Amino acid sequence: MVNDDDAAPPAVHRSGFVAFVGRPNAGKSTLTNALVGSKIVITSDKPQTTRRAVRGLLSRPDGQLVLVDTPGLHRPRTLLGERLNDVVRNTLADVDVIGFCVPADQKIGPGDRYIAEELKQLRAPVVAIVTKTDATSRQRVAEQLMAMSKLGEFADVVPVSAVSGDQVGLLADLIIAKLPEGPALYPEDIATDESDEARIAELIREAALADVRDELPHSIAVTVEEMNERVDTGDDPTDEPARNTTESTGKHTGRAAGKPALLDIFATIHLERSSQKPIILGRGGQRLRDIGTVARGDIEALLGRRVFLNLHVAVLAEWQRDPKKLDRLGF
Ligand SMILES: Nc1nc2c(ncn2[C@@H]2O[C@H](COP(=O)(O)OP(=O)(O)OP(=O)(O)O)[C@@H](O)[C@H]2O)c(=O)[nH]1
């Protein structure tokens, strides 16, 4: 912390947990990333793609905000849906501030009202956030702010754009001001406490979700089976690593002594039905190779090193309705 004569340190330091809630696609993950400043939560234009409560950290001299990104609260239709709602409720009962997100470019509907009612039962102050202000007119944003004010008793009502960054800093100020006084809860130089495996699995799922049809997103789960250092054998092991994303686990060789060259990652994309396989594999396996290429780029950016990504596709019949299979997938 700077501590010369001109720059007095902040009078108090605040810290605490913050959760964003809102209907699917409200922009919660994108806003989390904008606040934290690095890609830690997957985003997609398919509703309900955020399944894990992932923490992101914003550390400043005056406070530390621990963001818990939650799945959307919605009327459950499957066992997975019920578990997700339980996760959301448990998370919300435990946070210091809640950010309730409603997109500026869509009318407030029953889903938003359902959430507003749920929030009334909680003790934490709620900041109402009108998201995606860049996606619509100022007039529409003003109308949405008015409409949101009528949904409940909010500590603040703020318009933001996670894409342009407009008002994101102000939102952080408002939230930090509502946190209890206290020291940083996590080391100040990290952005998330999720394991590399969990983040890698999310990046693969994100890549697999791009361009898939409506019914598929909820059927995709990804697990990372193995991560091994590849030891340099003298041959060039690195030519086009993503090419080797095949339906079945490919051959992997090269464990002789030498310097570590690549990280081999073996991951499985789980589907619910065998009829979904062709969608993910694509013609001649091309889609799976594309998924591998995109995910590998993201994983390399995340880890700051080169990786060999080997993707395998498996069918885990009706996993969303089976408690044992849900446990196995980590839900
Ligand atoms: N124009 C614009 N688009 C945004 C903004 N924030 C999010 N989006 C887009 O809205 C879509 C949904 O964003 P997400 O952040 O994944 O939404 P979410 O609320 O986390 O969604 P779920 O995981 O379904 O709960 C994505 O296509 C984003 O690119 C924004 O500030 N401006």
Ligand as a Chemical Component Dictionary entry (heavy atoms), coordinates in Angstrom:
data_LIG
# 
_chem_comp.id                   LIG 
_chem_comp.type                 NON-POLYMER 
_chem_comp.pdbx_formal_charge   0 
_chem_comp.three_letter_code    LIG 
# 
loop_
_chem_comp_atom.comp_id 
_chem_comp_atom.atom_id 
_chem_comp_atom.alt_atom_id 
_chem_comp_atom.type_symbol 
_chem_comp_atom.charge 
_chem_comp_atom.model_Cartn_x 
_chem_comp_atom.model_Cartn_y 
_chem_comp_atom.model_Cartn_z 
_chem_comp_atom.pdbx_ordinal 
LIG N1  N1  N 0 -24.078 -6.065  -25.497 1  
LIG C1  C1  C 0 -23.798 -6.664  -24.334 2  
LIG N2  N2  N 0 -23.909 -8.004  -24.240 3  
LIG C2  C2  C 0 -23.618 -8.583  -23.049 4  
LIG C3  C3  C 0 -23.214 -7.809  -21.918 5  
LIG N3  N3  N 0 -23.023 -8.665  -20.886 6  
LIG C4  C4  C 0 -23.291 -9.901  -21.370 7  
LIG N4  N4  N 0 -23.644 -9.862  -22.670 8  
LIG C5  C5  C 0 -23.989 -11.007 -23.533 9  
LIG O1  O1  O 0 -25.132 -11.658 -23.015 10 
LIG C6  C6  C 0 -25.016 -13.086 -23.126 11 
LIG C7  C7  C 0 -25.161 -13.741 -21.773 12 
LIG O2  O2  O 0 -24.095 -13.319 -20.929 13 
LIG P1  P1  P 0 -23.606 -14.198 -19.676 14 
LIG O3  O3  O 0 -22.643 -13.340 -18.932 15 
LIG O4  O4  O 0 -23.189 -15.554 -20.106 16 
LIG O5  O5  O 0 -24.982 -14.326 -18.876 17 
LIG P2  P2  P 0 -25.296 -15.121 -17.525 18 
LIG O6  O6  O 0 -26.295 -14.318 -16.783 19 
LIG O7  O7  O 0 -24.041 -15.446 -16.797 20 
LIG O8  O8  O 0 -25.969 -16.414 -18.125 21 
LIG P3  P3  P 0 -26.306 -17.857 -17.441 22 
LIG O9  O9  O 0 -25.014 -18.590 -17.368 23 
LIG O10 O10 O 0 -27.248 -18.440 -18.430 24 
LIG O11 O11 O 0 -26.944 -17.631 -16.119 25 
LIG C8  C8  C 0 -23.661 -13.329 -23.785 26 
LIG O12 O12 O 0 -23.881 -13.502 -25.159 27 
LIG C9  C9  C 0 -22.900 -12.048 -23.519 28 
LIG O13 O13 O 0 -21.936 -11.776 -24.487 29 
LIG C10 C10 C 0 -23.092 -6.377  -22.063 30 
LIG O14 O14 O 0 -22.731 -5.608  -21.156 31 
LIG N5  N5  N 0 -23.413 -5.875  -23.295 32 
# 
loop_
_chem_comp_bond.comp_id 
_chem_comp_bond.atom_id_1 
_chem_comp_bond.atom_id_2 
_chem_comp_bond.value_order 
_chem_comp_bond.pdbx_ordinal 
LIG N1  C1  SING 1  
LIG C1  N2  DOUB 2  
LIG C1  N5  SING 3  
LIG N2  C2  SING 4  
LIG C2  C3  DOUB 5  
LIG C2  N4  SING 6  
LIG C3  N3  SING 7  
LIG C3  C10 SING 8  
LIG N3  C4  DOUB 9  
LIG C4  N4  SING 10 
LIG N4  C5  SING 11 
LIG C5  O1  SING 12 
LIG C5  C9  SING 13 
LIG O1  C6  SING 14 
LIG C6  C7  SING 15 
LIG C6  C8  SING 16 
LIG C7  O2  SING 17 
LIG O2  P1  SING 18 
LIG P1  O3  DOUB 19 
LIG P1  O4  SING 20 
LIG P1  O5  SING 21 
LIG O5  P2  SING 22 
LIG P2  O6  DOUB 23 
LIG P2  O7  SING 24 
LIG P2  O8  SING 25 
LIG O8  P3  SING 26 
LIG P3  O9  DOUB 27 
LIG P3  O10 SING 28 
LIG P3  O11 SING 29 
LIG C8  O12 SING 30 
LIG C8  C9  SING 31 
LIG C9  O13 SING 32 
LIG C10 O14 DOUB 33 
LIG C10 N5  SING 34 
# 
